[in-house]
Amino acid sequence: MSVTIDAKLAQSFGLTPAEYDKLLSIMGRTPSFTELGIFSVMWSEHCSYKSSRIHLKTLPTKAPWVIHGPGENAGVVDIGEGLAAVFKMESHNHPSFIEPYQGAATGVGGILRDVFTMGARPVANLNALRFGDPKNPGTRRIVDGVVRGVGGYGNCVGVPTVGGEVNFHKAYDGNPLVNAMTVGVAKQDKIFLSAAAGIGNPVVYVGSKTGRDGIHGATMSSAEFDDEAASKRPTVQVGDPFIEKLLIEACLELMATDAIVAIQDMGAAGLTSSAVEMAGKGGVGIELDLDSVPQREPGMSAYEMMLSESQERMLMVLKPESTEQARAIFEKWELDFAIVGQLTDSGRITIKHNGKVEADIPLAPLADEAPIYNRPTVPLKAPGHIQPPADPVGIEHALLTLIGCPDLASRAWIWNQYDASVGGNTARRPGAADAAIVRVEGTRLGLALTTDCTPRYCQADPKTGAAQAVAEAWRNITATGAKPLAVTDNLNFGNPERPEIMAQFAQAIKGMGEACRALDFPVVSGNVSLYNETRSPSGLAQAILPTPAIGALGVLADASRSIGLSMPADHDLVLIGEIRGELGQSLWLREICHREDGAPPHVDLVAERRNGDFVRGQIEAGLVAACHDIADGGLLVTLAEMVMAGDVGCVLNAPPSNIPLHAFWFGEDQACYVVATKSAQALLAAAEKAHVPARKLGHSGGKELKLADGIALKASRLRDINAAFFPKFMGEDA
């Protein structure tokens, strides 16, 4: 292939003129076509984090229970009994817009590999999905494809999908978000890392064959979309969950031996990133002979093999004496196994193909001299606090509207496409509690898992919105009785070259950091997804809402003692926390008044910690039968969700007279929970002693949600309205 290597070609690969000049300085010559491809993917936003790295370094990442923080394939935390939880969340946004089914499916496959490459058996999947306006003609197609992709891959590979979240907003019309999270469990003394070691040790390729799918997927994920996004379909990978299942079992079987020195999955940038990262972390060189790479298409070039993002592949460094033992294991599982190179002391990556050196690059500058940008920001306009508008429709109409709206409607249509119980260890399924609960096999331990973010808050005030995302994740885990341990993040933003977008990102990191420190909730892994915006033919760019999604994990000493949100009969209902009636950026304001304005609710991290620790203590003492935190829709939606989940009604006391009625019931105040207890008097006394605001809300029983003003709504009617949106939207309500 005769191609002129110059700045123009480099720019088409995503390198700026300055970056290309730096490449030339490093190499001391014009790169080959393959070398240019390697630099372009390794220096892409997706792989190098060049716009975000200086901000990410400010996040808290350490705690006594953190075994491995950011820098490995996934975060690792101590969950007791010599075991560790391994977890991470990653995006597959751009591919899921181009090809929704495969984009979502391979997103699940990729995050599974990040976890089991560290020696952990995957035990749960979660997701955080954002779609465009339901009225947009393209939204239904994307929802259908993404949901089928998530379910199709997770169900076939045999890992339960136990939780997640789904939001709709017109800002995602041209750029949906598909954030996938996997959690695994490993023995603490059998954690596998990616740093290569041992000069002369063989480098081994295992899994599926390499094809031409996904070439330049990393650079595609580091660019804006335009009206020709469909032409990028060849950059989307194609997954095979049945091969992934074989790969999991083969890798875990080999990991039970002493054969592996280092292991890395082939994710973004495929063979390039795995080889570069393994050798770079280990401070060694690596030599690859691409003639030995298993290929499913004839005539593949070195460039294509190095940049292919074909799925279900791993790269390993093995002990020489264990090579045949490893080969036998992978052949038993009917997977490809090939020695494709060896470690060297050169400090370089050398790639040979057809007897010719196609690339010879020093490793250290490829990673250490990747561009790092402190991009400019601008001051963001502070949102104004609004006076609660008058109630135009009344409490009953507002509640029925909210529970039927796209953001609060039942997700049963989605959950029913996911196998939430495969493996037999799911203790609380999606929708049964504020966080999913998964038993750790062979123990009494339970893991509490959630994903959370409220993008409309982040759009109004990125710092407060990001802090709220962390706090809500912490609350959701706390509401089950679990102790929150750590978070993984998926930071989805627009074009960082626009100062207002970079300001959103920087402020969000500050909010996250403050919340994580206040709640002892370190960040142990994560992903940054930038350039999430679509440019129209007129040249205008539409960015998504800033969406710093938080995935969180907590632990229970005894999974059987977790609690859910279902309303139990004959219990007192107590509000923990203070209701001020904050309606800025609330769903009530959007759905009833058709406004998206005002400041998001105030986040008091001291109150979050105090109130949450109190609630967890009461649950641990066996004094709380059900718990649900107050979030989207406010207090009355929280109570309605408890009624619908338990098919048990309640009679509510009159609210305080110092707050407008609709603000009390629908304000989205933070640090608040509704708990069901046998004795409100005892709980209120304990709360007073702990200086925690609390008030009795009413008592459970019957089949209706009854308010003091005479409003009475049957639980069955609430459920019917709540269940209607998705079947109607997807055309399945006939």
FIGUGU-216100 format. One record per residue (C-alpha): residue in three letters; x, y, z. Coordinates in steps of 0.001 Angstrom, whole numbers. Example, Ala and Ser with C-alpha at 12.3 -4.5 7.8 and 13.67 -1.06 7.14 Angstrom:
! FIGUGU-216100
aa  c1  c2  c3
ALA  12300  -4500  7800 $
SER  13670  -1060  7140 $
END
This chain:
! FIGUGU-216100
aa  c1  c2  c3
MET  0  0  0 $
SER  1528  3267  -1112 $
VAL  345  6150  1057 $
THR  1970  9507  1659 $
ILE  2622  9916  5382 $
ASP  2253  13568  6284 $
ALA  471  15979  8614 $
LYS  -2697  15842  6518 $
LEU  -2965  12070  6825 $
ALA  -2122  12295  10539 $
GLN  -4951  14798  11003 $
SER  -7382  12388  9371 $
PHE  -6236  9876  11995 $
GLY  -7088  12341  14781 $
LEU  -3627  13795  15438 $
THR  -3227  17572  15530 $
PRO  -334  19197  13644 $
ALA  1462  19770  16957 $
GLU  979  16141  17943 $
TYR  2305  14976  14597 $
ASP  5365  17188  15029 $
LYS  5930  15611  18443 $
LEU  5638  12157  16883 $
LEU  8293  13087  14308 $
SER  10573  14330  17088 $
ILE  10194  11062  19010 $
MET  10781  8873  15985 $
GLY  13480  11001  14342 $
ARG  11954  10066  10989 $
THR  8657  9809  9148 $
PRO  6612  6968  10645 $
SER  5323  4024  8677 $
PHE  1598  3716  8071 $
THR  1338  1174  10893 $
GLU  3366  3353  13259 $
LEU  1127  6321  12512 $
GLY  -1901  4187  13315 $
ILE  -378  3070  16616 $
PHE  403  6636  17688 $
SER  -3039  7843  16654 $
VAL  -4917  5329  18802 $
MET  -2586  5488  21785 $
TRP  -2736  9278  21761 $
SER  -6493  9385  21205 $
GLU  -8691  10861  23894 $
HIS  -10180  7422  24469 $
CYS  -6831  5795  25315 $
SER  -4642  8631  26639 $
TYR  -7143  10716  28647 $
LYS  -5213  13728  27439 $
SER  -7905  16286  28345 $
SER  -8997  14731  31627 $
ARG  -5914  13318  33290 $
ILE  -4903  16418  35245 $
HIS  -8378  16633  36755 $
LEU  -8749  12921  37484 $
LYS  -5604  13017  39611 $
THR  -7457  15124  42201 $
LEU  -9997  12402  43018 $
PRO  -9590  10372  46232 $
THR  -8568  6826  45330 $
LYS  -7252  5270  48531 $
ALA  -8736  3710  51654 $
PRO  -7743  810  53910 $
TRP  -10120  -1468  51977 $
VAL  -8820  -476  48522 $
ILE  -6476  -3157  47114 $
HIS  -5999  -1686  43627 $
GLY  -7197  1724  42527 $
PRO  -7150  3398  39093 $
GLY  -4464  2214  36694 $
GLU  -5406  -1421  36398 $
ASN  -8103  -2993  34274 $
ALA  -10589  -2603  37138 $
GLY  -10709  -1476  40748 $
VAL  -10299  -4005  43564 $
VAL  -11640  -3703  47113 $
ASP  -11522  -5951  50174 $
ILE  -14950  -7417  51015 $
GLY  -13765  -9680  53826 $
GLU  -13088  -13407  54244 $
GLY  -10032  -13184  52009 $
LEU  -12140  -12117  49033 $
ALA  -12137  -9056  46824 $
ALA  -14692  -7366  44621 $
VAL  -13364  -6316  41221 $
PHE  -15457  -3781  39312 $
LYS  -15492  -1085  36661 $
MET  -17825  857  34385 $
GLU  -17080  1820  30763 $
SER  -18846  3532  27902 $
HIS  -19822  2327  24462 $
ASN  -21701  5435  23427 $
HIS  -20648  6174  19873 $
PRO  -20852  2541  18684 $
SER  -24333  2240  20192 $
PHE  -25605  5165  18134 $
ILE  -24198  3738  14907 $
GLU  -25229  115  15536 $
PRO  -27318  -91  18743 $
TYR  -27410  -3862  19189 $
GLN  -23719  -4594  18582 $
GLY  -22621  -1365  20238 $
ALA  -24370  -2267  23477 $
ALA  -23521  -5977  23289 $
THR  -19801  -5404  22804 $
GLY  -19877  -2784  25552 $
VAL  -21024  -5523  27916 $
GLY  -18439  -7944  26540 $
GLY  -15622  -5435  26945 $
ILE  -16363  -4602  30546 $
LEU  -16684  -8294  31400 $
ARG  -13145  -8822  30094 $
ASP  -11805  -5923  32161 $
VAL  -12995  -7790  35256 $
PHE  -12128  -11414  34543 $
THR  -8692  -10467  33188 $
MET  -7864  -9691  36825 $
GLY  -8795  -13185  37967 $
ALA  -12345  -12419  39094 $
ARG  -15386  -14434  38147 $
PRO  -18046  -11959  36961 $
VAL  -21109  -12124  39209 $
ALA  -23211  -9153  38078 $
ASN  -23746  -6645  35279 $
LEU  -25369  -3227  35566 $
ASN  -25854  -385  33130 $
ALA  -26662  3312  32876 $
LEU  -28544  4186  29686 $
ARG  -29511  7630  28350 $
PHE  -31737  8012  25330 $
GLY  -33162  10903  23335 $
ASP  -36652  12357  23449 $
PRO  -39241  9560  23155 $
LYS  -40987  11721  20544 $
ASN  -37893  11636  18335 $
PRO  -38478  9069  15558 $
GLY  -35016  7543  16046 $
THR  -35213  6990  19794 $
ARG  -37360  3868  19707 $
ARG  -34947  2105  17329 $
ILE  -31975  2897  19573 $
VAL  -33791  1838  22762 $
ASP  -34833  -1437  21154 $
GLY  -31351  -2235  19851 $
VAL  -29483  -1244  23000 $
VAL  -31764  -3145  25375 $
ARG  -31655  -6254  23193 $
GLY  -27855  -5929  22935 $
VAL  -27351  -5628  26687 $
GLY  -29688  -8544  27385 $
GLY  -28521  -10690  24505 $
TYR  -24863  -10597  25502 $
GLY  -25301  -10771  29281 $
ASN  -27920  -13522  29143 $
CYS  -25880  -15694  26786 $
VAL  -22646  -15319  28710 $
GLY  -24418  -16320  31914 $
VAL  -23870  -13220  34068 $
PRO  -27004  -11687  35621 $
THR  -27947  -8105  34788 $
VAL  -29170  -6910  38171 $
GLY  -29576  -3155  37997 $
GLY  -29121  144  36266 $
GLU  -30918  3286  35226 $
VAL  -32618  4715  32138 $
ASN  -33268  8390  31360 $
PHE  -34661  10252  28369 $
HIS  -33833  13785  27205 $
LYS  -33669  15520  23855 $
ALA  -29970  16286  24457 $
TYR  -29247  12594  23781 $
ASP  -31127  12520  20460 $
GLY  -27947  12261  18412 $
ASN  -25714  10648  21008 $
PRO  -27163  8059  23398 $
LEU  -25097  6881  26348 $
VAL  -24486  3203  27016 $
ASN  -22440  2777  30189 $
ALA  -21850  -844  31214 $
MET  -20632  -2039  34620 $
THR  -19427  -5471  35702 $
VAL  -18629  -6759  39184 $
GLY  -16606  -9879  39872 $
VAL  -15269  -11737  42895 $
ALA  -11733  -13070  43341 $
LYS  -9472  -14327  46071 $
GLN  -7293  -11515  47340 $
ASP  -4131  -13553  46787 $
LYS  -5081  -14389  43174 $
ILE  -5389  -10937  41600 $
PHE  -3779  -10754  38146 $
LEU  -2149  -7567  36896 $
SER  -1085  -6336  33483 $
ALA  2577  -5364  33931 $
ALA  4711  -7644  31767 $
ALA  7926  -9140  33207 $
GLY  10638  -11620  32314 $
ILE  12874  -10988  29302 $
GLY  12325  -13765  26799 $
ASN  8961  -14793  28189 $
PRO  6459  -15715  25480 $
VAL  3623  -13346  24538 $
VAL  489  -15360  23849 $
TYR  -2703  -14474  22008 $
VAL  -5886  -16335  23038 $
GLY  -9576  -16215  22187 $
SER  -11231  -15365  18880 $
LYS  -9557  -14704  15566 $
THR  -8753  -11175  14418 $
GLY  -10925  -9579  11743 $
ARG  -11387  -6148  10249 $
ASP  -14205  -5050  12565 $
GLY  -13632  -2173  14938 $
ILE  -10568  -729  13193 $
HIS  -10029  2798  14535 $
GLY  -12827  2357  17049 $
ALA  -10797  4259  19651 $
THR  -10334  7279  17423 $
MET  -13993  7157  16365 $
SER  -14896  7339  20058 $
SER  -12704  10438  20384 $
ALA  -14541  12523  17798 $
GLU  -17848  14294  17380 $
PHE  -20610  12784  15284 $
ASP  -22007  14415  12199 $
ASP  -24816  13671  9764 $
GLU  -22694  10926  8189 $
ALA  -22312  8904  11395 $
ALA  -23805  5840  9751 $
SER  -20762  5624  7498 $
LYS  -18720  4765  10588 $
ARG  -20481  1398  10969 $
PRO  -17303  -574  10069 $
THR  -15675  835  13215 $
VAL  -18237  -971  15404 $
GLN  -17138  -4333  16771 $
VAL  -19170  -7530  16505 $
GLY  -19455  -9695  19606 $
ASP  -20015  -13378  20315 $
PRO  -21130  -14007  23919 $
PHE  -20753  -17771  23595 $
ILE  -17050  -17358  22786 $
GLU  -16781  -14936  25700 $
LYS  -18208  -17578  28040 $
LEU  -15584  -20064  26845 $
LEU  -12892  -17403  27253 $
ILE  -13960  -16715  30845 $
GLU  -13790  -20379  31779 $
ALA  -10484  -20977  29997 $
CYS  -8828  -17945  31582 $
LEU  -10071  -18767  35070 $
GLU  -8893  -22353  34674 $
LEU  -5432  -21178  33652 $
MET  -5420  -18635  36482 $
ALA  -5791  -21489  38949 $
THR  -2281  -22559  37899 $
ASP  962  -20634  38234 $
ALA  1417  -20035  34507 $
ILE  484  -16369  34020 $
VAL  2975  -13535  34462 $
ALA  712  -10783  33117 $
ILE  -2608  -10565  31298 $
GLN  -4532  -7850  29481 $
ASP  -7728  -7892  27461 $
MET  -7713  -6488  23922 $
GLY  -10143  -3612  24313 $
ALA  -9981  -213  22652 $
ALA  -7142  -210  20095 $
GLY  -6971  -3999  20318 $
LEU  -3567  -5621  20038 $
THR  -1883  -2219  20057 $
SER  -3129  -1068  23452 $
SER  -2717  -4446  25144 $
ALA  872  -4882  23946 $
VAL  1900  -1276  24611 $
GLU  305  -1107  28060 $
MET  1643  -4455  29257 $
ALA  5202  -3791  28142 $
GLY  5097  -137  29187 $
LYS  3889  -888  32712 $
GLY  6537  -3571  33072 $
GLY  9366  -1406  31729 $
VAL  10301  -3995  29107 $
GLY  10239  -4238  25344 $
ILE  7940  -6403  23251 $
GLU  8378  -8011  19866 $
LEU  5368  -9278  17897 $
ASP  5299  -11453  14796 $
LEU  1926  -10855  13179 $
ASP  2297  -13881  10915 $
SER  1307  -15908  13993 $
VAL  -1841  -13912  14827 $
PRO  -4996  -16008  14223 $
GLN  -6922  -14251  11437 $
ARG  -10436  -14788  10149 $
GLU  -9993  -12708  6986 $
PRO  -7367  -13190  4272 $
GLY  -4703  -10664  3408 $
MET  -4868  -8575  6570 $
SER  -2150  -5931  6840 $
ALA  -84  -5180  9928 $
TYR  -2009  -1934  10336 $
GLU  -5339  -3781  10303 $
MET  -4229  -6439  12764 $
MET  -2740  -3955  15205 $
LEU  -5816  -1682  15207 $
SER  -8592  -4249  14909 $
GLU  -10968  -4278  17858 $
SER  -12328  -7749  17210 $
GLN  -13896  -9038  20401 $
GLU  -13230  -11886  22833 $
ARG  -9420  -11721  22686 $
MET  -6747  -11587  25394 $
LEU  -2987  -11116  25471 $
MET  -863  -12931  28058 $
VAL  2717  -13228  29141 $
LEU  3348  -16781  30296 $
LYS  6136  -18619  32049 $
PRO  7960  -20556  29300 $
GLU  7634  -23886  31052 $
SER  3836  -23436  31259 $
THR  3179  -22714  27604 $
GLU  2039  -26201  26636 $
GLN  -127  -26521  29730 $
ALA  -1842  -23266  28749 $
ARG  -2194  -24377  25147 $
ALA  -3946  -27566  26254 $
ILE  -6450  -25601  28340 $
PHE  -7391  -23239  25525 $
GLU  -7591  -25994  22953 $
LYS  -9890  -27910  25305 $
TRP  -12197  -24891  25307 $
GLU  -11886  -24715  21490 $
LEU  -10257  -21291  21501 $
ASP  -7337  -20034  19461 $
PHE  -3950  -20091  21181 $
ALA  -862  -18659  19508 $
ILE  2577  -17528  20616 $
VAL  2824  -14181  18834 $
GLY  5970  -12720  20338 $
GLN  8269  -12350  23292 $
LEU  9441  -9797  25819 $
THR  12740  -8052  25115 $
ASP  15075  -5675  26895 $
SER  14861  -3111  24063 $
GLY  12268  -814  25622 $
ARG  10566  -777  22220 $
ILE  7584  -2343  20505 $
THR  8734  -4071  17340 $
ILE  6191  -5471  14919 $
LYS  7067  -7842  12122 $
HIS  4853  -9070  9294 $
ASN  5751  -11136  6245 $
GLY  9432  -10921  7181 $
LYS  9371  -7114  7287 $
VAL  9563  -4726  10257 $
GLU  6324  -2751  10067 $
ALA  6804  -758  13265 $
ASP  9631  -48  15679 $
ILE  8640  2481  18337 $
PRO  10153  3405  21718 $
LEU  7559  2498  24345 $
ALA  8286  5058  27019 $
PRO  7458  8158  24961 $
LEU  4479  6401  23391 $
ALA  2901  6419  26847 $
ASP  4833  8981  28905 $
GLU  4890  11658  26217 $
ALA  1285  11292  25202 $
PRO  -205  14786  25078 $
ILE  -1650  16176  28287 $
TYR  -3810  19248  27931 $
ASN  -4890  21721  30573 $
ARG  -7680  22953  28390 $
PRO  -9171  26396  28996 $
THR  -12400  26797  30912 $
VAL  -14848  29655  31317 $
PRO  -16873  30666  34370 $
LEU  -20219  28920  34305 $
LYS  -23358  30890  34952 $
ALA  -24676  30103  38412 $
PRO  -28267  28859  38319 $
GLY  -30760  31103  40062 $
HIS  -32888  29804  42892 $
ILE  -36561  29874  42031 $
GLN  -39571  30565  44148 $
PRO  -41854  27532  44118 $
PRO  -44393  28184  41366 $
ALA  -48053  27825  42188 $
ASP  -49543  24360  41798 $
PRO  -51458  24344  38483 $
VAL  -52912  20817  38600 $
GLY  -53228  19547  42170 $
ILE  -51462  16774  44056 $
GLU  -53335  13778  42619 $
HIS  -52927  14771  38974 $
ALA  -49246  15601  39524 $
LEU  -48497  12256  41159 $
LEU  -50214  10276  38391 $
THR  -48397  12310  35743 $
LEU  -45017  11781  37374 $
ILE  -45235  8038  37929 $
GLY  -46264  7607  34302 $
CYS  -43595  9856  32761 $
PRO  -40646  8322  30838 $
ASP  -38116  8946  33605 $
LEU  -40205  7338  36383 $
ALA  -42271  4737  34522 $
SER  -41735  1085  35400 $
ARG  -38652  -411  33753 $
ALA  -40207  -3896  33783 $
TRP  -40240  -3969  29960 $
ILE  -36442  -3590  30100 $
TRP  -35782  -5817  33113 $
ASN  -37823  -8632  31631 $
GLN  -35340  -8851  28760 $
TYR  -32449  -9308  31169 $
ASP  -31783  -12523  33048 $
ALA  -31376  -11177  36555 $
SER  -31226  -14570  38277 $
VAL  -28775  -16677  36279 $
GLY  -26206  -18122  38657 $
GLY  -28717  -18303  41495 $
ASN  -27085  -15638  43683 $
THR  -29285  -12609  43040 $
ALA  -30880  -11821  46401 $
ARG  -32733  -8668  45317 $
ARG  -33699  -8206  41685 $
PRO  -33997  -4935  39745 $
GLY  -36624  -2667  41271 $
ALA  -36891  -4583  44541 $
ALA  -34517  -2355  46489 $
ASP  -32563  871  46068 $
ALA  -29549  -1257  45116 $
ALA  -29305  -4770  43744 $
ILE  -28078  -7421  46177 $
VAL  -25928  -10344  45013 $
ARG  -24813  -13121  47366 $
VAL  -21137  -14066  47309 $
GLU  -21164  -17789  46653 $
GLY  -19867  -19950  49467 $
THR  -20234  -17195  52060 $
ARG  -22934  -15163  53804 $
LEU  -21587  -11970  52264 $
GLY  -23681  -9809  49969 $
LEU  -22709  -7116  47483 $
ALA  -24940  -4058  47060 $
LEU  -24674  -2526  43578 $
THR  -26088  592  41937 $
THR  -25575  3166  39186 $
ASP  -26720  6766  39604 $
CYS  -26651  10241  38096 $
THR  -29161  13064  37574 $
PRO  -27926  14830  34414 $
ARG  -30395  17735  34625 $
TYR  -28810  18697  37944 $
CYS  -25355  18538  36342 $
GLN  -26457  20731  33447 $
ALA  -27623  23411  35877 $
ASP  -24656  23124  38255 $
PRO  -22006  20504  37393 $
LYS  -20311  20596  40782 $
THR  -23501  20140  42791 $
GLY  -24879  17638  40280 $
ALA  -21785  15437  40404 $
ALA  -21709  15556  44207 $
GLN  -25378  14572  44193 $
ALA  -24649  11590  41924 $
VAL  -22096  10274  44423 $
ALA  -24400  10987  47365 $
GLU  -27360  9242  45742 $
ALA  -25278  6153  45000 $
TRP  -24129  6164  48626 $
ARG  -27758  6520  49789 $
ASN  -28988  3702  47579 $
ILE  -26429  1294  48987 $
THR  -27091  2511  52533 $
ALA  -30855  2010  52091 $
THR  -30312  -1744  51743 $
GLY  -28306  -1930  54962 $
ALA  -24968  -2336  53173 $
LYS  -21779  -434  53955 $
PRO  -20712  1653  50921 $
LEU  -17118  867  49935 $
ALA  -16110  2492  46654 $
VAL  -17193  3863  43309 $
THR  -16355  3516  39657 $
ASP  -17274  6346  37340 $
ASN  -18186  6934  33717 $
LEU  -17704  10605  32893 $
ASN  -19713  11468  29779 $
PHE  -19296  14995  28419 $
GLY  -19199  16912  25165 $
ASN  -16244  18367  23265 $
PRO  -13461  19301  25734 $
GLU  -12047  21792  23220 $
ARG  -15043  23999  24000 $
PRO  -14215  25937  27211 $
GLU  -17759  25674  28568 $
ILE  -17675  21879  28255 $
MET  -14259  21670  29885 $
ALA  -15583  23859  32685 $
GLN  -18454  21418  33202 $
PHE  -15965  18568  33442 $
ALA  -13629  20349  35848 $
GLN  -16475  21403  38141 $
ALA  -17978  17924  38118 $
ILE  -14660  16431  39218 $
LYS  -14543  18907  42108 $
GLY  -18037  17938  43202 $
MET  -17287  14235  42945 $
GLY  -14073  14627  44898 $
GLU  -15734  16536  47722 $
ALA  -18527  13971  48016 $
CYS  -16211  10966  47865 $
ARG  -13998  12407  50584 $
ALA  -16931  13333  52840 $
LEU  -18507  9893  52482 $
ASP  -15301  7774  52600 $
PHE  -16202  6534  49144 $
PRO  -13003  6382  47029 $
VAL  -12910  6154  43233 $
VAL  -11135  2923  42283 $
SER  -11732  2729  38540 $
GLY  -13547  4483  35743 $
ASN  -13784  5756  32220 $
VAL  -13932  9138  30501 $
SER  -16051  9554  27382 $
LEU  -15707  12937  25682 $
TYR  -16858  14376  22363 $
ASN  -20395  13203  23047 $
GLU  -22088  15639  20748 $
THR  -23497  15736  17267 $
ARG  -22742  18380  14676 $
SER  -25586  19194  12328 $
PRO  -25132  20033  8623 $
SER  -25374  23712  9592 $
GLY  -22305  23306  11803 $
LEU  -24047  23690  15161 $
ALA  -22927  21262  17858 $
GLN  -25424  19743  20281 $
ALA  -23732  18320  23367 $
ILE  -25300  15807  25705 $
LEU  -26171  16846  29239 $
PRO  -23054  16456  31377 $
THR  -23460  12936  32740 $
PRO  -20919  11797  35342 $
ALA  -22474  8387  35966 $
ILE  -21501  6751  39247 $
GLY  -21364  2993  39753 $
ALA  -21074  2018  43373 $
LEU  -20478  -1059  45497 $
GLY  -21124  -1872  49120 $
VAL  -20931  -4986  51271 $
LEU  -23214  -6765  53724 $
ALA  -21892  -9223  56280 $
ASP  -25078  -11232  55704 $
ALA  -26942  -10858  52398 $
SER  -30109  -12283  53939 $
ARG  -30352  -9229  56198 $
SER  -30614  -6726  53374 $
ILE  -33889  -4859  53045 $
GLY  -35889  -3676  50077 $
LEU  -38336  -898  49325 $
SER  -41624  -2877  49305 $
MET  -44167  -1392  51687 $
PRO  -44838  -3876  54522 $
ALA  -48286  -4021  56133 $
ASP  -48963  -2532  59574 $
HIS  -45802  -467  59981 $
ASP  -45172  3130  60927 $
LEU  -43643  5294  58229 $
VAL  -40909  7729  59233 $
LEU  -39154  10412  57221 $
ILE  -35430  10660  57943 $
GLY  -33968  13999  56872 $
GLU  -35343  17454  56308 $
ILE  -37812  18406  53580 $
ARG  -37430  22006  52406 $
GLY  -39459  21617  49229 $
GLU  -36720  22149  46628 $
LEU  -38367  22264  43183 $
GLY  -35505  23676  41079 $
GLN  -34640  21234  38237 $
SER  -37220  18813  39647 $
LEU  -39263  16390  37592 $
TRP  -42386  18110  38930 $
LEU  -41189  21389  37433 $
ARG  -40409  19716  34104 $
GLU  -43438  17459  33750 $
ILE  -46090  19737  35278 $
CYS  -44836  23243  34500 $
HIS  -42794  22317  31383 $
ARG  -39782  24187  32754 $
GLU  -36149  23146  33178 $
ASP  -34679  25891  35303 $
GLY  -33529  26840  38760 $
ALA  -30758  25453  40912 $
PRO  -30597  21747  41697 $
PRO  -31323  20733  45272 $
HIS  -28700  21595  47846 $
VAL  -26271  18799  48729 $
ASP  -25252  18859  52390 $
LEU  -22559  16207  52679 $
VAL  -22463  16407  56481 $
ALA  -26181  15685  56581 $
GLU  -25774  12889  54021 $
ARG  -23189  11164  56179 $
ARG  -25057  11687  59442 $
ASN  -28483  10635  58166 $
GLY  -27167  7694  56163 $
ASP  -25061  6317  58986 $
PHE  -28111  6541  61262 $
VAL  -30364  4704  58804 $
ARG  -27787  1957  58285 $
GLY  -27424  1535  62027 $
GLN  -31176  1129  62453 $
ILE  -31280  -1444  59644 $
GLU  -28379  -3383  61167 $
ALA  -30230  -3386  64488 $
GLY  -33232  -5009  62819 $
LEU  -35511  -2024  63458 $
VAL  -36325  -1159  59808 $
ALA  -38422  -3391  57549 $
ALA  -38192  -1304  54346 $
CYS  -36285  1751  53194 $
HIS  -36346  3957  50100 $
ASP  -34365  7128  49557 $
ILE  -36020  10274  48215 $
ALA  -34863  11096  44687 $
ASP  -36570  11896  41372 $
GLY  -40141  13034  41954 $
GLY  -39782  13693  45662 $
LEU  -41396  12267  48779 $
LEU  -44825  11315  47409 $
VAL  -43290  9466  44448 $
THR  -41053  7627  46925 $
LEU  -44095  6521  48905 $
ALA  -45996  5566  45745 $
GLU  -43081  3405  44604 $
MET  -43083  1630  47966 $
VAL  -46841  1061  47698 $
MET  -46555  -305  44149 $
ALA  -43670  -2604  45065 $
GLY  -45394  -4085  48105 $
ASP  -49042  -3899  46975 $
VAL  -49722  -2421  50392 $
GLY  -51189  1033  50875 $
CYS  -50680  3669  53547 $
VAL  -52451  6509  55312 $
LEU  -50386  9687  55474 $
ASN  -50489  12454  58038 $
ALA  -51005  16098  57113 $
PRO  -47740  17733  56040 $
PRO  -46304  20795  57814 $
SER  -48029  24086  57022 $
ASN  -44832  26106  56517 $
ILE  -44056  24557  53096 $
PRO  -46360  24706  50045 $
LEU  -48144  21389  49751 $
HIS  -46804  20515  46298 $
ALA  -43270  21535  47303 $
PHE  -43395  19226  50329 $
TRP  -44638  16253  48338 $
PHE  -42592  16716  45130 $
GLY  -39459  18627  46161 $
GLU  -36320  16592  45474 $
ASP  -34559  17260  48770 $
GLN  -31378  15331  49444 $
ALA  -30148  13243  52397 $
CYS  -33680  11931  52968 $
TYR  -35150  8435  53386 $
VAL  -38542  6900  54085 $
VAL  -38330  3949  56470 $
ALA  -40952  1477  57659 $
THR  -40654  461  61290 $
LYS  -42767  -1279  63895 $
SER  -42296  1604  66340 $
ALA  -42082  5172  65117 $
GLN  -41743  6311  68714 $
ALA  -38549  4302  69272 $
LEU  -37079  5363  65948 $
LEU  -37857  9036  66515 $
ALA  -36254  8870  69960 $
ALA  -33108  7317  68485 $
ALA  -33042  9966  65748 $
GLU  -33342  12770  68261 $
LYS  -30475  11324  70261 $
ALA  -28353  11181  67079 $
HIS  -29379  14749  66101 $
VAL  -31004  13424  62919 $
PRO  -34146  15207  61633 $
ALA  -37108  12812  61590 $
ARG  -40915  12938  61553 $
LYS  -43713  10383  61440 $
LEU  -45387  10312  58035 $
GLY  -48189  7835  58678 $
HIS  -48945  4128  58832 $
SER  -49044  1334  56256 $
GLY  -51974  -936  55487 $
GLY  -54840  -1490  53083 $
LYS  -54627  -1206  49319 $
GLU  -54725  2576  48845 $
LEU  -52333  5478  49185 $
LYS  -54378  7951  51243 $
LEU  -53518  11576  51938 $
ALA  -54932  13654  54774 $
ASP  -56892  15846  52345 $
GLY  -59022  12940  51208 $
ILE  -57063  11832  48128 $
ALA  -57103  8027  47891 $
LEU  -55377  6144  45076 $
LYS  -55554  2382  44701 $
ALA  -52222  583  44473 $
SER  -53486  -1242  41383 $
ARG  -54262  2059  39630 $
LEU  -50816  3401  40448 $
ARG  -49220  251  39015 $
ASP  -51274  393  35822 $
ILE  -50263  3983  35141 $
ASN  -46657  3302  36072 $
ALA  -46478  266  33774 $
ALA  -48001  1884  30688 $
PHE  -45196  3933  29140 $
PHE  -42709  1377  27832 $
PRO  -45151  -1081  26217 $
LYS  -46926  1837  24501 $
PHE  -43644  3452  23433 $
MET  -42349  203  22006 $
GLY  -45650  -582  20284 $
GLU  -46438  -3619  22430 $
ASP  -49550  -2419  24256 $
ALA  -52114  -3829  21844 $
END
